[in-house]
Amino acid sequence: MSEQLDPQKYHVLTKTQKKLLFIILALFLLVSVPPLAYLYYNFAVNRPTQTAKELTFKIKGGDSLFEIAQNLYDEEVLNSKVLFTFYALVSGKDKNIQAGTYKIPAGTSVKGLVELFQHGTDDVQITFLEGWRIEEYALAAAEHLDNVDYEDFMALAQDYEGYLFPDTYKFNIDVTEESVIDILRQTFETKTETVLSKETLAAAGIDRGEAVILASIVEREVSNETDRPVVAGILIKRWREGKTLGADATTQYVAALNRVGCLDEAARICPSDNIALEVEWWPKSLTASELDLDNPYNTRKVVGLPPTPICNPSISALEAVLGAVTTDYEYYLTDSNGVTHYARTLDEHVANIQRYL
């Protein structure tokens, strides 16, 4: 008959002791492994890679993160494709990797590679100025970007006058017209979310389209931040009273198209042969026939707002319209020094014209 082992005599663990030991071990691993794993991960992404010399590496437009990792591995830049991909995804920087041709210094870490790829070497910086019309946008984009055509840009942008946010942008040189316009439009939506909120528009008693049209006129009519809300108030009052706005900028807008032989408002796309960078898109000296143009954009003759914005306005101009100041002024003009002069009556306005212009 076999002798039963005495757990205490032979130090055999009981089931309860085994369970307790397992729990202690699990807790130890739970507490110690994550910090150790993080330390190793942090070391790995900052560790110099195996490249012994500077390397030229190209990321093509449309390359996926996995393709980039594979190409780096094939070029013997990476020790681990998985680590590169994991770091790019976890850091959120995979979304900002830019196409371009890069000079990778010897020993660049995984973290350094991802950072390097955030700034495309084929990027082109373009500034679209406040108050530019879409023709000016199209010309600037076509001049600086390889795959942007003036006429194609105009065809896509003609319905978005006023909604292409003026700012300085960086584009890959191979970007398309559609991508440029999408970025400009999305920037407008983001930047104007507060100023063109439903609550702000309701308080001003105008809709979004009217606000942008009025802001485009204010943008071109007056640059002084203090004067803008006052001028906006005058324009809104005249519009609501059924009077002509009499804004020279709207006449300049249509006169420029007339001068280049592209007054067809339905098309809005002048052939590039008719367009040149030196075109005066906002002619200061208008002829009598231009002042008398029977066109819905000519608010010196036609009552009401123009059909669309006349330029792409700034936040300042939009804020001026939404915060328009009500006064007893009916007229205004801006002299050659940029100073705005107001008048309550037509006689006062004529006197200001004679005095300041």
C-alpha positions in Angstrom: 0.0 0.0 0.0 1.5 3.4 -1.0 2.2 6.0 1.5 0.3 9.3 1.1 2.6 12.3 0.8 2.5 14.9 3.5 2.4 18.3 1.8 4.2 20.0 4.7 6.9 17.3 4.9 7.8 17.3 1.2 6.9 21.0 0.4 4.2 20.1 -2.1 2.0 23.0 -3.0 -1.7 22.7 -2.3 -4.3 23.7 -4.9 -5.0 26.9 -2.9 -1.3 27.7 -2.8 -0.9 27.0 -6.6 -3.8 29.3 -7.3 -2.4 32.1 -5.1 1.1 31.7 -6.8 -0.5 31.9 -10.2 -2.4 35.1 -9.3 0.8 36.7 -7.9 2.8 35.8 -11.0 0.0 37.1 -13.3 -0.1 40.4 -11.3 3.7 40.6 -11.5 3.6 40.2 -15.3 0.7 42.6 -15.6 2.5 45.3 -13.7 6.0 44.8 -15.0 5.6 43.8 -18.7 3.9 47.0 -20.0 6.6 49.3 -18.7 9.3 47.0 -20.0 7.5 46.7 -23.4 7.1 50.5 -23.6 10.8 51.0 -22.7 11.8 48.6 -25.5 9.3 50.1 -28.0 10.7 53.6 -27.2 14.2 52.3 -27.6 13.4 50.6 -30.9 11.7 53.6 -32.6 14.6 55.8 -31.6 17.4 53.3 -32.4 19.5 54.2 -35.5 18.6 52.1 -38.4 21.1 50.0 -40.4 21.7 52.5 -43.2 25.5 53.1 -43.4 25.2 56.1 -45.8 22.8 58.7 -47.0 20.1 57.3 -49.3 17.7 58.9 -51.8 14.2 57.6 -51.4 11.0 58.4 -53.4 7.4 58.2 -52.1 5.0 58.3 -55.0 1.6 59.9 -54.8 -0.9 57.2 -53.8 1.7 54.9 -52.1 0.1 53.2 -49.1 1.8 53.0 -45.7 2.5 49.3 -46.2 4.0 49.9 -49.6 6.3 52.6 -48.1 7.4 50.3 -45.4 8.1 47.5 -47.8 10.1 49.8 -50.1 12.1 51.0 -47.1 12.8 47.4 -46.1 13.8 46.5 -49.6 16.3 49.4 -49.6 17.6 48.1 -46.3 16.6 51.2 -44.5 14.4 49.5 -42.0 15.2 46.8 -39.4 11.4 46.1 -39.1 8.5 46.9 -41.4 6.1 46.1 -38.6 7.7 48.6 -36.2 7.7 51.4 -38.8 4.0 50.7 -39.7 3.0 50.4 -36.0 4.7 53.7 -35.0 3.2 55.6 -37.9 -0.3 54.4 -37.1 -0.1 54.8 -33.4 1.3 58.3 -33.6 -1.4 59.3 -36.2 1.3 60.6 -38.5 0.5 58.0 -41.2 -2.2 60.4 -42.5 0.4 63.2 -43.2 3.1 61.3 -45.0 3.8 63.3 -48.1 4.8 62.2 -51.6 8.3 63.4 -52.6 11.9 62.6 -53.0 13.8 62.5 -49.7 17.5 62.4 -48.7 17.6 59.9 -45.7 20.7 60.5 -43.5 22.6 57.4 -42.5 21.2 55.8 -39.3 17.9 57.6 -39.3 15.6 56.1 -36.7 12.1 54.9 -37.4 10.7 57.9 -35.6 13.0 60.2 -37.6 11.8 58.6 -40.9 8.2 59.2 -40.1 9.0 62.8 -39.1 11.0 63.3 -42.3 8.1 62.1 -44.4 5.7 64.7 -42.9 7.2 67.5 -45.1 7.1 66.7 -48.8 10.1 67.8 -50.7 7.9 68.3 -53.7 5.6 70.7 -51.9 4.9 74.1 -53.4 3.7 77.1 -51.3 1.0 79.3 -52.7 -0.7 82.3 -51.2 -4.2 83.1 -52.3 -4.9 86.7 -51.2 -8.0 87.9 -49.5 -10.2 89.5 -52.1 -9.0 87.5 -55.0 -11.5 86.3 -57.5 -11.5 82.7 -58.9 -9.6 83.8 -62.1 -6.8 85.0 -59.9 -6.8 81.7 -57.9 -6.8 79.7 -61.2 -3.9 81.7 -62.6 -1.8 81.3 -59.4 -2.5 77.6 -59.2 -1.8 76.9 -62.8 1.5 78.9 -62.6 2.9 77.0 -59.7 1.5 73.5 -60.0 2.5 71.1 -62.7 -0.9 69.3 -63.2 -3.2 72.3 -62.8 -4.7 73.8 -65.9 -6.3 77.2 -65.8 -9.5 76.3 -67.7 -10.0 73.0 -65.9 -9.6 74.8 -62.6 -12.1 77.4 -63.6 -14.6 74.8 -64.7 -14.5 73.2 -61.3 -14.3 76.4 -59.3 -16.9 78.6 -61.0 -19.7 77.6 -58.6 -17.5 78.3 -55.5 -16.6 82.0 -55.8 -16.6 83.3 -52.3 -16.1 79.8 -50.7 -12.4 79.2 -51.5 -10.6 80.4 -48.3 -7.8 82.9 -48.9 -4.6 81.7 -47.1 -1.2 80.3 -47.6 -1.2 76.6 -48.5 1.4 73.9 -49.3 0.5 71.5 -52.1 2.4 68.7 -53.7 3.5 69.8 -57.1 1.6 66.9 -58.7 -1.7 67.8 -57.0 -4.8 68.0 -59.2 -7.3 70.9 -59.7 -10.0 69.0 -57.9 -7.7 68.4 -54.9 -6.7 72.0 -54.6 -10.3 73.2 -54.7 -11.4 70.6 -52.2 -8.7 71.8 -49.8 -9.7 75.4 -50.3 -13.4 74.7 -49.8 -12.8 72.5 -46.7 -10.6 75.2 -45.2 -13.4 77.7 -45.7 -15.9 75.4 -43.9 -13.5 74.9 -41.0 -12.5 78.6 -40.7 -16.1 80.0 -40.9 -17.8 77.4 -38.8 -18.3 79.9 -35.9 -18.8 83.2 -37.8 -21.4 81.6 -40.1 -23.2 79.6 -37.5 -27.0 79.4 -37.6 -27.3 81.5 -34.5 -25.1 84.3 -35.9 -26.9 84.3 -39.2 -30.3 84.4 -37.5 -29.2 87.3 -35.2 -28.1 89.2 -38.3 -31.3 88.4 -40.2 -29.5 87.1 -43.3 -28.8 83.7 -44.8 -25.4 82.2 -45.4 -25.3 83.0 -49.2 -26.3 86.6 -48.6 -23.6 87.0 -45.9 -20.8 85.7 -48.2 -22.0 87.9 -51.1 -22.1 91.0 -48.9 -18.7 90.1 -47.3 -17.1 89.8 -50.7 -18.3 93.4 -51.5 -17.0 94.7 -48.2 -13.7 93.0 -48.8 -13.1 94.9 -52.0 -14.7 98.2 -51.0 -12.9 99.0 -47.7 -9.8 97.5 -45.9 -9.9 99.4 -42.6 -11.1 97.1 -39.8 -13.0 99.9 -38.1 -14.8 101.1 -41.2 -15.9 97.6 -42.4 -18.9 97.1 -40.1 -20.1 100.6 -40.9 -19.9 100.1 -44.7 -21.6 96.7 -44.2 -24.4 98.5 -42.4 -24.8 101.0 -45.2 -24.9 98.2 -47.9 -27.4 96.1 -45.9 -29.6 99.1 -45.3 -29.6 100.1 -49.0 -30.3 96.5 -50.1 -33.2 96.1 -47.7 -34.7 99.5 -48.8 -34.6 98.4 -52.4 -31.9 100.9 -53.5 -28.9 100.2 -55.7 -25.9 99.3 -53.6 -23.7 101.5 -55.9 -20.6 99.4 -55.0 -17.8 100.1 -57.5 -16.2 96.7 -56.7 -19.1 94.9 -58.3 -18.8 97.0 -61.5 -15.0 96.4 -61.5 -15.8 92.6 -61.3 -17.9 92.6 -64.4 -15.9 95.3 -66.3 -12.7 93.1 -66.1 -14.6 90.2 -67.8 -15.8 92.7 -70.4 -12.3 93.9 -71.1 -11.0 90.4 -71.8 -14.0 89.5 -73.9 -15.5 87.1 -71.5 -18.7 88.7 -70.2 -20.8 85.6 -70.7 -21.8 85.2 -67.1 -23.2 81.7 -67.7 -19.9 80.3 -68.8 -17.5 82.3 -66.5 -14.6 80.5 -68.1 -12.5 82.7 -70.3 -10.2 80.7 -72.6 -6.6 80.9 -71.3 -5.6 82.6 -74.5 -7.6 85.6 -73.4 -6.0 85.6 -69.9 -2.6 86.8 -68.7 -1.1 87.5 -65.3 -1.0 91.2 -66.1 -4.8 91.5 -66.6 -6.2 94.2 -64.3 -8.9 92.2 -62.5 -10.1 95.2 -60.5 -9.8 98.2 -62.8 -9.8 101.4 -60.8 -10.7 103.7 -63.8 -14.0 102.7 -65.2 -15.4 104.1 -68.5 -18.9 105.6 -68.8 -20.0 102.5 -70.8 -18.7 100.2 -68.1 -20.5 102.1 -65.4 -23.6 101.6 -67.4 -23.2 97.9 -68.1 -26.6 96.2 -67.9 -25.5 93.2 -65.9 -26.7 91.8 -62.6 -23.2 92.2 -61.1 -23.2 95.9 -61.7 -24.9 97.2 -58.6 -24.4 100.8 -59.7 -27.2 100.1 -62.1 -29.1 97.0 -61.1 -31.0 96.8 -57.8 -30.2 94.0 -55.4 -27.3 91.8 -54.5 -25.2 90.3 -57.3 -26.0 86.7 -58.2 -22.8 85.4 -56.5 -19.9 86.7 -54.4 -17.5 88.8 -56.4 -14.4 87.5 -54.6 -13.2 85.2 -51.8 -13.5 87.3 -48.6 -11.6 87.2 -45.3 -12.9 86.3 -41.9 -12.7 90.1 -41.1 -15.2 90.9 -43.9 -17.6 88.2 -42.8 -17.4 89.4 -39.2 -18.1 92.9 -40.4 -21.3 91.8 -42.2 -22.5 89.7 -39.3 -21.7 92.5 -36.9 -22.9 95.4 -39.2 -23.3 98.7 -37.5 -26.5 100.7 -38.2 -26.0 104.4 -38.8 -27.9 107.2 -40.6 -25.3 107.2 -43.4 -26.5 106.4 -46.9 -23.2 106.7 -48.8 -19.5 106.2 -48.5 -16.3 106.5 -50.5 -12.7 105.6 -50.0 -10.0 108.0 -51.0 -6.6 107.3 -52.5 -5.1 107.1 -49.0 -7.6 104.4 -47.9 -9.6 106.7 -45.7 -13.4 106.2 -45.9 -15.7 109.2 -45.9 -19.5 109.0 -45.2 -22.5 111.0 -46.2 -26.1 111.2 -45.1 -27.4 112.7 -48.3 -26.6 112.6 -52.0 -25.5 116.2 -52.0 -23.0 115.4 -49.2 -21.8 112.4 -51.1 -21.3 114.4 -54.3 -19.3 117.0 -52.3 -17.1 114.2 -50.9 -16.5 112.9 -54.4 -15.4 116.4 -55.5 -13.3 116.9 -52.4 -11.6 113.5 -52.1 -11.6 111.9 -55.5 
